Structure formats: structure tokens, C-alpha cells
Amino acid sequence: MKLKGTIRRNDLEGGHWTIETEGGDTYMLSGSIDGVKDGMKAEVEGKVDKDAMGIGMTGPQFSVQKLTSL
């Protein structure tokens, strides 16, 4: 699955990264996210981890396998 959008830093509960998609959905990112910056336009490839639980409560967790800056 591929998602395009804007990477955002959320400082809630110690901090985590999210992507706000072009369609208006928000996913919490995990996995291969080295080098990301707040406000960065990107395409991420991976899958929604339906079994993951997190304290961020900012949307489903998306396990990133590949990240491309746009």
C-alpha cells in the first residue's frame, strides 16, 4: 500500500510521526522513517498494522517499508 502526503511531528505522549494523506486521513508511522522532517512531502510504502496498539491515538499505525521524499 502506498500513501502520499505530509509528514508531521506530534509531541503527544513522548512524540511520534504521522502522515496526513492527500485524502485527509492520518496514520501514525512506524518502521523505516529515518531522515523524516516535519512538513516534508513524502510517499510511504508499507502496510497498516491492524494488530498494533499505541498511546498516540492519532490514527491507525502504518508500518513503513520504504519512504520517498517528494
ROBA-388213 format. One record per atom (N, C-alpha, C): residue number from 1; residue in three letters; atom name; x, z, y. Coordinates in Angstrom, 3 decimals. Each point is the difference from the previous one (the first is absolute). Layout:
# ROBA-388213
REC   num   residuo   atomo         c1         c3         c2
REC   NUM       ALA      CA          X          Z          Y
...
//
This chain:
# ROBA-388213
REC   num   residuo   atomo         c1         c3         c2
REC     1       MET       N      0.840      0.000     -1.167
REC     1       MET      CA     -0.840      0.000      1.167
REC     1       MET       C      0.898      0.000      1.247
REC     2       LYS       N     -0.381     -0.797      1.002
REC     2       LYS      CA      0.761     -0.051      1.247
REC     2       LYS       C     -0.882      0.461      1.155
REC     3       LEU       N      0.609      0.753      0.911
REC     3       LEU      CA     -0.685      0.452      1.202
REC     3       LEU       C      0.841     -0.366      1.210
REC     4       LYS       N     -0.637     -0.497      1.056
REC     4       LYS      CA      0.687     -0.278      1.260
REC     4       LYS       C     -0.584      0.916      1.061
REC     5       GLY       N      0.890      0.547      0.840
REC     5       GLY      CA     -0.488      0.858      1.057
REC     5       GLY       C      1.116      0.663      0.768
REC     6       THR       N     -0.345      1.120      0.613
REC     6       THR      CA      0.930      0.742      0.842
REC     6       THR       C      0.343      1.329     -0.662
REC     7       ILE       N      1.291      0.277     -0.111
REC     7       ILE      CA      0.477      1.258     -0.558
REC     7       ILE       C     -0.110      1.085      1.072
REC     8       ARG       N     -0.516      1.150     -0.388
REC     8       ARG      CA     -0.148      1.127      0.924
REC     8       ARG       C      0.563      1.268     -0.628
REC     9       ARG       N      0.591      0.839      0.831
REC     9       ARG      CA      0.489      1.316     -0.435
REC     9       ARG       C     -1.084      1.010      0.327
REC    10       ASN       N     -0.380      0.794     -0.985
REC    10       ASN      CA     -0.987      1.054      0.189
REC    10       ASN       C      0.705      1.326     -0.248
REC    11       ASP       N      0.017      0.876      0.982
REC    11       ASP      CA      0.716      1.273     -0.110
REC    11       ASP       C     -0.816      1.114     -0.651
REC    12       LEU       N     -1.197     -0.283     -0.432
REC    12       LEU      CA     -0.856      0.975     -0.667
REC    12       LEU       C      0.664      0.536     -1.271
REC    13       GLU       N     -0.013      1.297     -0.163
REC    13       GLU      CA      0.488      0.658     -1.227
REC    13       GLU       C      1.416     -0.424     -0.394
REC    14       GLY       N      0.927      0.017      0.937
REC    14       GLY      CA      1.391     -0.316     -0.313
REC    14       GLY       C      0.373     -1.451      0.204
REC    15       GLY       N     -0.970     -0.862      0.166
REC    15       GLY      CA      0.251     -1.398      0.308
REC    15       GLY       C     -0.086     -0.938     -1.188
REC    16       HIS       N     -0.544     -1.171      0.263
REC    16       HIS      CA     -0.049     -1.072     -0.991
REC    16       HIS       C     -0.220     -1.325      0.731
REC    17       TRP       N      0.180     -1.088     -0.719
REC    17       TRP      CA     -0.150     -1.345      0.558
REC    17       TRP       C     -1.303     -0.608     -0.476
REC    18       THR       N     -0.658     -0.748      0.897
REC    18       THR      CA     -1.221     -0.716     -0.349
REC    18       THR       C      0.128     -1.449      0.431
REC    19       ILE       N     -0.876     -0.831     -0.528
REC    19       ILE      CA     -0.143     -1.368      0.499
REC    19       ILE       C     -1.447     -0.181      0.398
REC    20       GLU       N     -0.202     -0.487      1.209
REC    20       GLU      CA     -1.321     -0.369      0.498
REC    20       GLU       C     -0.119     -1.497     -0.189
REC    21       THR       N     -0.863     -0.429     -0.929
REC    21       THR      CA     -0.087     -1.420     -0.336
REC    21       THR       C     -0.722     -0.785      1.081
REC    22       GLU       N      0.147     -1.312     -0.065
REC    22       GLU      CA     -0.675     -0.889      0.941
REC    22       GLU       C     -1.514      0.119     -0.127
REC    23       GLY       N     -0.482      0.431     -1.164
REC    23       GLY      CA     -1.432      0.169     -0.241
REC    23       GLY       C     -0.538      1.358      0.428
REC    24       GLY       N      0.882      0.881      0.495
REC    24       GLY      CA     -0.431      1.298      0.495
REC    24       GLY       C      0.112      1.146     -0.996
REC    25       ASP       N      0.505     -0.250     -1.205
REC    25       ASP      CA      0.176      1.063     -0.992
REC    25       ASP       C      1.344      0.694      0.199
REC    26       THR       N      0.078      1.260     -0.406
REC    26       THR      CA      1.241      0.764      0.091
REC    26       THR       C      0.388      0.494     -1.387
REC    27       TYR       N      1.277     -0.178     -0.342
REC    27       TYR      CA      0.549      0.458     -1.275
REC    27       TYR       C      1.212      0.874      0.269
REC    28       MET       N      0.147      1.066     -0.763
REC    28       MET      CA      1.193      0.840      0.063
REC    28       MET       C      1.057     -0.633     -0.899
REC    29       LEU       N      1.210     -0.185      0.525
REC    29       LEU      CA      1.048     -0.708     -0.735
REC    29       LEU       C      0.920      0.939     -0.766
REC    30       SER       N      0.398     -0.441     -1.183
REC    30       SER      CA      1.014      0.699     -0.793
REC    30       SER       C      0.854     -1.069     -0.674
REC    31       GLY       N      1.128      0.407     -0.535
REC    31       GLY      CA      0.867     -0.954     -0.690
REC    31       GLY       C      1.089     -0.551      0.893
REC    32       SER       N      0.259     -1.308     -0.090
REC    32       SER      CA      1.107     -0.675      0.689
REC    32       SER       C     -0.328     -0.265      1.463
REC    33       ILE       N      0.206      1.012      0.858
REC    33       ILE      CA     -0.337     -0.146      1.417
REC    33       ILE       C      1.192      0.293      0.909
REC    34       ASP       N      1.200     -0.185     -0.512
REC    34       ASP      CA      1.207      0.211      0.807
REC    34       ASP       C      0.041     -0.967      1.175
REC    35       GLY       N      0.405      0.497      1.151
REC    35       GLY      CA      0.186     -0.837      1.177
REC    35       GLY       C     -1.247     -0.264      0.816
REC    36       VAL       N     -1.127      0.630     -0.339
REC    36       VAL      CA     -1.209     -0.234      0.783
REC    36       VAL       C      0.078      0.715      1.348
REC    37       LYS       N     -0.718     -0.542      0.971
REC    37       LYS      CA     -0.050      0.578      1.345
REC    37       LYS       C     -1.444      0.026      0.468
REC    38       ASP       N     -0.336      0.996      0.799
REC    38       ASP      CA     -1.341      0.109      0.550
REC    38       ASP       C     -0.309     -1.216      0.861
REC    39       GLY       N     -1.132     -0.644     -0.239
REC    39       GLY      CA     -0.414     -1.165      0.760
REC    39       GLY       C      0.466     -1.326     -0.574
REC    40       MET       N      0.766      0.048     -1.069
REC    40       MET      CA      0.553     -1.199     -0.634
REC    40       MET       C     -1.107     -0.808     -0.694
REC    41       LYS       N     -0.008     -1.307      0.207
REC    41       LYS      CA     -0.902     -0.905     -0.720
REC    41       LYS       C      0.668     -0.326     -1.329
REC    42       ALA       N     -0.783      0.093     -1.083
REC    42       ALA      CA      0.603     -0.187     -1.316
REC    42       ALA       C     -1.015     -0.508     -1.014
REC    43       GLU       N      0.547     -0.523     -1.090
REC    43       GLU      CA     -0.788     -0.327     -1.177
REC    43       GLU       C      0.557      0.854     -1.137
REC    44       VAL       N     -0.869      0.711     -0.681
REC    44       VAL      CA      0.432      0.817     -1.126
REC    44       VAL       C     -0.645     -0.532     -1.268
REC    45       GLU       N      0.769      0.071     -1.062
REC    45       GLU      CA     -0.480     -0.452     -1.298
REC    45       GLU       C      0.094      1.167     -0.961
REC    46       GLY       N     -1.044      0.223     -0.773
REC    46       GLY      CA     -0.019      1.110     -0.947
REC    46       GLY       C     -1.392      0.189     -0.557
REC    47       LYS       N     -0.372      1.263     -0.213
REC    47       LYS      CA     -1.329      0.271     -0.557
REC    47       LYS       C     -0.529      1.335      0.514
REC    48       VAL       N     -1.314      0.109      0.011
REC    48       VAL      CA     -0.652      1.252      0.353
REC    48       VAL       C      0.151      0.930     -1.197
REC    49       ASP       N      0.507      1.204      0.257
REC    49       ASP      CA      0.196      0.992     -1.051
REC    49       ASP       C     -1.239      0.890     -0.053
REC    50       LYS       N     -0.944     -0.361     -0.857
REC    50       LYS      CA     -1.287      0.692     -0.080
REC    50       LYS       C      0.120      1.426     -0.522
REC    51       ASP       N      1.090      0.314     -0.700
REC    51       ASP      CA      0.171      1.333     -0.571
REC    51       ASP       C      0.771      0.944      0.912
REC    52       ALA       N      0.525     -0.511      1.108
REC    52       ALA      CA      0.824      0.821      0.897
REC    52       ALA       C     -0.863      0.884      0.881
REC    53       MET       N      0.523      1.176      0.269
REC    53       MET      CA     -0.659      0.925      0.907
REC    53       MET       C      0.993      0.372      1.092
REC    54       GLY       N     -0.490      0.135      1.208
REC    54       GLY      CA      0.871      0.366      1.109
REC    54       GLY       C     -0.727      0.893      0.977
REC    55       ILE       N      0.768      0.650      0.847
REC    55       ILE      CA     -0.609      0.893      0.978
REC    55       ILE       C     -0.236     -0.695      1.334
REC    56       GLY       N      0.453     -1.244      0.137
REC    56       GLY      CA     -0.124     -0.723      1.259
REC    56       GLY       C     -1.423     -0.391      0.350
REC    57       MET       N     -0.822     -0.294     -0.998
REC    57       MET      CA     -1.404     -0.341      0.194
REC    57       MET       C     -0.173     -1.161      0.987
REC    58       THR       N      0.903     -0.976     -0.023
REC    58       THR      CA     -0.092     -1.117      0.931
REC    58       THR       C     -0.405     -1.301     -0.679
REC    59       GLY       N     -0.394      0.071     -1.244
REC    59       GLY      CA     -0.406     -1.188     -0.736
REC    59       GLY       C      0.637     -0.021     -1.372
REC    60       PRO       N     -0.355     -1.005     -0.797
REC    60       PRO      CA      0.572     -0.117     -1.337
REC    60       PRO       C      1.516     -0.156      0.066
REC    61       GLN       N      0.685      0.484     -1.035
REC    61       GLN      CA      1.450     -0.163     -0.054
REC    61       GLN       C      0.336     -1.380     -0.543
REC    62       PHE       N      0.915     -0.668      0.700
REC    62       PHE      CA      0.458     -1.323     -0.388
REC    62       PHE       C      1.456      0.098     -0.394
REC    63       SER       N      0.298     -0.293     -1.251
REC    63       SER      CA      1.365      0.052     -0.516
REC    63       SER       C      0.699     -1.322      0.309
REC    64       VAL       N      0.948      0.024      0.949
REC    64       VAL      CA      0.668     -1.199      0.481
REC    64       VAL       C      1.140     -0.388     -0.945
REC    65       GLN       N     -0.018     -1.259     -0.421
REC    65       GLN      CA      1.085     -0.543     -0.808
REC    65       GLN       C      0.899     -0.908      0.828
REC    66       LYS       N     -0.573     -0.614      1.051
REC    66       LYS      CA      0.765     -0.890      0.872
REC    66       LYS       C     -0.583      0.080      1.403
REC    67       LEU       N      0.884      0.055      1.000
REC    67       LEU      CA     -0.412      0.049      1.395
REC    67       LEU       C      0.741     -1.078      0.773
REC    68       THR       N     -0.757     -0.799      0.760
REC    68       THR      CA      0.594     -1.067      0.803
REC    68       THR       C     -0.428      0.178      1.450
REC    69       SER       N      0.966      0.054      0.899
REC    69       SER      CA     -0.288      0.089      1.426
REC    69       SER       C     -0.492     -1.352      0.503
REC    70       LEU       N     -1.028      0.017      0.838
REC    70       LEU      CA     -0.543     -1.257      0.539
REC    70       LEU       C      0.358     -0.191      1.449
//
